[in-house]
Amino acid sequence: MSPTVCVLGAGGFIGSHLLSRLLGEPTYRVRAVDITSDKIRDLLSHPRLTFATLDIHDTKSLRPHIEASDVVVSLVALCNPSLYNTVPLDVIDANYDQPRHVVRMCAEMGKWLVHFSTSEVYGRTVAGFVSDTRAARDKKHYVLTEEGSPLVLGPVSAQRWSYAAAKQLLERLIFAHGFEHGLQYTIVRPFNFIGPRMDYIPGIDGTGVPRVLACFMEALLRGKPLQLVDGGGSRRCFTYIDDAVDAVMAILGKPAKAKGEIFNIGHPGNEVSMSELADAMVRLYRTLRPEFADTEFEIESVDAEAFYGAGYEDSDRRMPDISKAEDLLGWRPTTSLETALRQTMQSYIEEYGADCARREAC
């Protein structure tokens, strides 16, 4: 009998790609849950898909979908940095209060929970606090391991950490349910997944400040300066969505090795500073849109508090140790940063380029 996977947050960026992959495999039946289905519209008529439009707040309506499934993949989150210190109560509610009910239902029903946490739980690296430059370059101070690295968050007044704190507490709740009640779980810590359908463009299909890649794409599409928060020195490892979905499929395919584990899912070879990312995207944009080959794109530095609001702090670096995923799952990312950016940027150009060209604001 085909296993049934319940995907919570199936209509989002990661969910839409995972849903497509699951339905491409004849072995899976899928129950998809979300408040929106725009990104998965083409999949809704699939014979092995049952879609429910509901919020996970509605635990009474959600319960039958979890009960009818063998494994629950929880992708539900509010994960936009511009919200962490502006609407922290909403962030804590969406990332702890709501999903804790999912955790408890999975524990009660004996369901395997594959929960998507975040690399944000690591907070700032030890290297960020080391004044000796040689010590700061020591890998043990910045390479992040699932069981060994400390989780270093800022003070309570720095509300930017509301998201990381909520996600970390939920991880601890999951671990505790495993310890006390035998919950079968796998925790995924994503490192900056990018790809088509990942974010919005303000004024077209969303409001506020999106994540960095979408911010840079908006600037390129509208001919505005690319803004580097505090000079763009922070470093991230960008992971293409196809590699990320490969990891999830490996988890689902190897339950004996995946259960009870936490996995970093990221691409250590794709580390780049935000300043370097802006330069790379300008270069690629000129290639993808030859009509702008000679256009000068301004890049400017902005203060973090001016950009995100009071209470914002940044994490200096996020470099994942992925050896556990390699050893237990046989997974390793293969998509280069160049390819990942090219594919992602092309999707933005195709989706938003014409719309921006028609608008006076663009």
C-alpha positions, -999 to 999 in steps of 0.1 A, spaced: 0 0 0 13 35 -9 24 56 21 4 88 26 23 120 33 5 150 48 22 182 37 14 212 59 22 245 41 20 227 7 11 259 -11 43 277 -3 77 279 -19 92 246 -5 58 229 -4 50 235 -40 83 219 -51 80 190 -27 44 183 -38 54 182 -74 82 157 -66 60 135 -44 33 133 -70 59 124 -96 67 93 -76 40 65 -79 47 53 -44 32 83 -26 -3 95 -18 -5 131 -6 -27 151 16 -19 188 11 -30 215 35 -26 253 32 -46 285 32 -36 292 -4 -32 271 -35 -20 296 -62 15 280 -65 1 244 -68 -29 251 -90 -17 228 -118 -14 199 -93 -49 201 -77 -65 176 -101 -39 149 -95 -56 116 -86 -32 109 -57 -37 144 -41 -62 155 -16 -61 192 -10 -76 210 20 -79 247 23 -75 253 60 -53 270 86 -35 248 111 -52 269 138 -82 248 130 -70 217 148 -104 200 146 -104 201 108 -67 193 106 -69 162 128 -85 138 102 -57 147 77 -30 138 101 -49 107 113 -51 95 77 -14 99 70 17 79 77 41 109 79 35 146 84 59 171 67 54 204 85 65 235 65 42 260 81 61 291 91 63 329 91 99 334 80 105 369 67 132 389 85 113 421 81 86 408 104 108 394 132 111 427 151 80 445 137 53 419 145 70 395 169 38 383 185 26 371 150 60 355 144 60 336 177 23 325 172 30 312 137 63 295 145 56 281 180 20 285 192 3 271 161 27 242 152 30 229 188 -5 215 183 7 196 153 35 181 173 12 169 200 -13 154 175 16 135 158 27 122 193 -8 111 202 -15 94 169 20 78 165 27 96 133 62 104 120 68 141 120 93 156 96 95 192 109 112 221 90 130 243 115 156 268 104 193 275 104 184 307 123 183 286 155 221 287 155 219 325 159 253 341 158 286 321 154 313 320 181 335 335 154 314 366 155 324 372 191 362 364 187 384 395 183 414 375 172 411 373 134 431 340 132 407 324 158 377 338 139 389 319 108 391 286 127 363 263 113 353 251 148 341 287 155 318 291 125 310 257 109 276 247 124 270 211 135 236 197 146 247 184 180 278 204 188 273 240 180 259 264 206 227 282 198 236 319 204 208 344 203 208 381 212 191 398 241 153 399 245 153 436 234 167 425 200 133 412 188 149 400 155 155 368 174 118 361 180 117 338 150 149 319 160 137 316 196 102 303 186 117 278 162 143 266 188 117 262 214 96 241 190 126 219 183 130 214 221 93 205 223 97 179 195 128 165 212 109 163 245 80 145 230 104 120 215 121 115 249 89 113 270 63 99 246 82 82 218 74 107 191 90 96 158 105 128 144 131 142 120 141 179 122 154 197 91 174 229 94 173 246 60 201 269 49 188 297 26 168 277 0 163 296 -33 145 288 -65 114 297 -86 83 307 -66 103 316 -35 91 351 -28 71 381 -39 77 415 -54 63 444 -33 35 462 -50 27 434 -74 19 403 -53 29 413 -17 38 441 6 66 449 30 103 438 27 109 403 12 141 383 17 174 394 3 173 377 -31 138 391 -39 149 425 -26 178 425 -51 155 413 -79 130 441 -72 158 466 -74 171 451 -107 136 449 -122 128 485 -112 161 501 -118 166 510 -81 198 508 -60 205 473 -45 207 479 -8 233 462 13 223 460 50 253 473 70 276 470 40 266 434 31 293 417 50 271 389 64 277 355 47 251 328 37 252 295 20 224 294 -7 209 260 -15 189 254 -47 154 241 -41 159 209 -62 188 199 -39 166 206 -9 138 185 -22 163 157 -29 172 158 8 135 155 19 130 126 -5 160 109 10 146 114 45 113 99 35 130 70 17 152 61 47 130 63 78 152 40 98 182 63 94 163 96 95 141 92 126 153 108 158 178 129 138 184 166 131 198 174 97 215 205 83 204 209 47 225 234 29 253 239 4 286 248 20 302 254 -14 277 282 -22 288 305 6 288 342 -4 286 376 13 256 398 6 279 422 -12 293 394 -34 257 382 -40 247 417 -52 276 418 -76 269 383 -89 232 392 -95 240 424 -114 264 404 -136 238 377 -143 210 401 -148 229 418 -176 234 383 -192 198 372 -188 185 406 -201 210 417 -229 190 449 -233 205 460 -199 240 448 -207 254 484 -205 232 496 -177 249 508 -145 232 494 -114 238 513 -82 247 493 -50 245 512 -17 249 505 20 220 511 44 218 509 82 201 477 95 178 496 118 168 520 91 161 491 68 144 466 92 135 488 122 145 489 158 155 457 175 172 442 145 205 422 147 221 400 121 238 367 122 273 370 108 277 337 91 259 304 85 281 275 72 265 241 77 283 209 84 263 184 63 283 153 70 254 137 89 231 140 59 259 127 37 265 97 59 230 87 69 210 98 39 235 96 11 226 132 2 249 159 -11 239 191 -29 251 195 -65 238 228 -78 263 256 -80 255 291 -68 258 303 -104 232 278 -116 209 284 -87 210 321 -91 205 319 -129 175 296 -126 159 317 -98 165 350 -115 152 338 -148 119 328 -130 116 363 -116 122 379 -149 96 357 -166 70 363 -139 75 399 -131 96 415 -159 67 425 -181 45 437 -152 73 459 -140 79 474 -174 42 484 -176 42 502 -142 53 538 -139 68 529 -105 91 505 -122 
